[in-house]
């Protein structure tokens, strides 16, 4: 009787490679940031100008994009660091948001 001592290899099913998916908390934060940024831009524009003009839509869109990017970035950093303490989480979010908005405002100037 002959025995085979060679191990048999079986094909391994690897999952397909796909783009990273944003978590629902990042999407929710981006949405809230967009709404808050648009509201802030609208309030600022209406405070400085008594009548709405052509620049209002551009200001609203710019505020929404800036708010969305800042809050999504803050959420990604906070989740990536795995900060559990609320005070530390707030500090990380504050520093990241400040840095992102500083970079965005100075790039457009």
N, C-alpha and C positions, 0 to 999 in steps of 0.2 A: 504494500500500500504506500502511495506517495502522498506526502503532505506538502502543501505550499506554505512557506513562511513569509512570503512577501505580503506586506499589508496592502489592502485594497484602498484606493482613494476614491472618495465620492465627491462629485461636484458640489461646491459650496454656492448657495444662492445669495449673492450680495444684493443689498437694496440698490435701486437705481440712484445715481448721483443727481441731485437736484439743488436748486438754489436754496439758501437758507430762508426759512419762513419766519416772519416777525411774529412774536407772541401777541396774544390778544391784549395784554396789558400795554405793550408798546403802541399798538394801533389805537387803543382807547386814549392813551396819553397824547398821541399825535392829534387825535380829533379834538380833545379838550383844549390842547394848546392852540390849535387853529381857530377854534371859536373864541378863546380868550384874546388871542392876538388880533383877530378881526374886530372884536368889540373894543379893545383898547385903541386900535388905530382909528376906528370910527369916532370914538369919544374925543381923541386928541385932535382929529381933523375938524370936528364940529366945534371944539373949544376955540381953535385958532381962526376958523372961518365961519362966519355966521350963515353963509349959504353954501349948500353943496355945489361943488364944481367938478370938472373933469378929473381932477387929481384924486377924488375920493375913492374911486374904484381901485386905482393903483395902490393907494395907501392901505386899503382894506386887504387886498391880495398880498401885499408885502408883509403886513402884520400877521396875516394868517399863516403864511409860509414860515416866517421867522418863529412864530410861536409853536408851530407844529414841529419844526426841526429841533428847536431847543428842548421841548418836552419829550420828544421821542429819544433824542440823544441822552438826556438825563436819565430816562427810564432804562435805556440799554446799559449805560454805565452802572447805574444802581443795581440792576439785576446781575450784571457781569461780576461785580465785586461781591455780591451775595451779602450785602449789609443787612443785618436783621434789626439792629437797634434803631428805633425811630429818630433819635437825635442825630446819630451818625448818618443815617440815611438822608435826613434833611440837610445836613452839612454837605454831603456829597452832591446832592441835587442842586443846592445853592451854588456851589463852586462850579459845577459843570455847566449849569444854565448861564451863569455870569460869563464864563469863558466863551461859550458858544455865541451868545448875543453880542459880546464885545467883538469877536472875530467877524460876525456877520455885519455889524454896523460899520466897522472900520474898512471892510472890503468894498462896501458900496460907496463910501465917501471918496 
